[in-house]
């Protein structure tokens, strides 16, 4: 899940780099308009790995925050591995809701319920406390995206997704041109 404002800032969105490296992804901004937003939660549930891409603007979106709560819940159940990506934001600011990120979070909190705020804070603290990757102001975005792709490839190999992906692709090739096609399961 990309945080709000990230896609506009990156020269090349990470999903393009993943596709070039044959890593199956879904990004919520590409979901069909008019579909129920709960479909994104289904896509998260179908995934084995999720990237939570934090920026200073991430907390402006209640939807991003709710997706993060879903990711945390699945990670707690051992069904999803979440890799935090810190895009020009400090992990500590995410964890403690401080700095520019915190300002945006607390602005959103003013128009939210106490239960939502509690769940969001728990998810932010939990996910930002995981080993992730950070892009600093002076870092190369292109190199950072390559690093993300390599790390995801390592994780997919470690949890055995490489073979599952190949099997799904073979099935998809067999079904091409037929009326009924197998859905490709989202891996990220």
N, C-alpha and C positions, 0 to 999 in steps of 0.2 A: 504494500500500500504506500503510495507516495503521498507525503504531506502536501497540504495546500501550498501552492506557489512554487513547488520544486520543479515540476515539469517545464514551467516557463523559464526557469533559471538555468537548467542544465542544457548545454549545447547539444548533447545526445542523450535522450532518455535512456535509463538503464535497460528498459525492456528491449530496445533495439539491439543492444550489445548481447543480451541473453539469447535472443533469437538467432543472431549470427553464430553463437556458440552452441546452438541446438539445446538450449535450456527452455523448457515449456513454461511460459509465464501467463499470468493474467493481471491486468491493471484495471482497477475499478473504473477509471475514466473511459475505458473502451467498452464497458457494458452498454447494451442497447438502451437507449432512452425510452421511457415509457414502461420499462420493467419495474417490478416492485423492488425497492431497495434491499429487501430481505434476501434477494438473490445473491447479493454480494456476500452475505453471511454464509450462504450455502457454498459459494466458491471458496471461501476461507476454510470451511469445514472439509471440503474435498482436498485441500492442499496438505502437503507434508511439511513445507517450509514457507515462512512468510518473512518478508523484509518490512520492518517498520522504519520508514525513512523520515526522521525527525528534522524539522527546520524550526526557525523561530516562529513561523506562521502555522505550524501543525495544529496548535491548540485553538486556532480560530474556528475550526470546523467541528461541530458536535458529531458529525458523521465519522470523521477520522477518529475521534475519541471513542465512539461506540465500537468501531472496528477494532481498535486496540484492546478494548475490554474483551471482545470476542476472542482475539488472539491470545490474551492472557488466560482466559478460561480453558481454551483448548491446550495451551502449553502446560497448564497446571495438571491437565488430565493425561499428559504425555502423548497427545495426538498431533501436536504441531511444534515445530522448532522455529522460534522467532529470533531473527538476527536484527538487532538494532543498528541503524545507519544514522550517524549524526552529521548532518549537512550544515556546516558552519554554525553549529550550536554545541555547547558543552553538555556532556552527559549529566553533569551535576545540576545544570539548569533544568533539565527534563525531570530528573529524580526529585528535586526539591521545588519545582515550579518557581524558579527565580529568573532574573534577567529579562530580556525581551520576550523569551518564551513564556516566562511566568506572568508577565504583564498581560499577554494574550490569553493565557489560561484563566487568570482571575477575571478578566473582562467577560469571557464566556461563562464563568461560574456565576456571575451576577444574575444571569438570566436562566439558570439551570436549577434543578432540584438538589437537595442535600444528598439524596441517594446517588444521583448521577455523579456529582462531584466526588463522593467517596469512591465509587467504582473507578472513575477516571484516574484519581490520584493513585489508587492501588495498582492500576495497570501501568501507569507512567513509572512508578517506582520499581515495579517488578521487571518490566521489559528493559528499562534503561540500565538496570543493574546487570544485565547479561553481557557477555563478551560480544562486542560489535566492532564496527569500523567507523572512523571519524575522518571527515574532510575538514581541514583547516583552511582559513582564508587564502593562504599562499600556495596551497596544494594544487596540483594539476587535476582537473575534473576528469580528463580522459584517462589518466593513470588510475585515478580512484575508481572509476567505473570498471576498468579492467581488473582491479584488485577485488571488487565486489563479485564479479563474475567468477574469478578463480576460486574465491572462498566458497561460493555457492556450489561450484562444481565439486570441490573437496567434500563438502557436506553431503551432497547428493550421492557421491561415491561411498562415503562412510556409512550412510544409512541404506544403501542398496537401491537407490532410485534409478541409477543408470540402466540397469537391466529391465526394470519395470517400464521405463520410458521407451526403450527399444521395442519391447513387446507391444506396447500401445501403438507405436508408429507402424509396426508390421501389420497389425490388425487394421489400422486406418488405411494403409496402402491396399490391402486386400479388398476393402469395402469401397474404395473409390469407384465412382461411376454407378454404384448401386443406389437404389432408392433409400434404404435404411443405412445410415452411417453410424459408426461407433463414436460416442463423444470422446474427445481427448480430455483426459483428466488433468486438471491444473496441478502442477507440481509446486508452483510458487505463488 
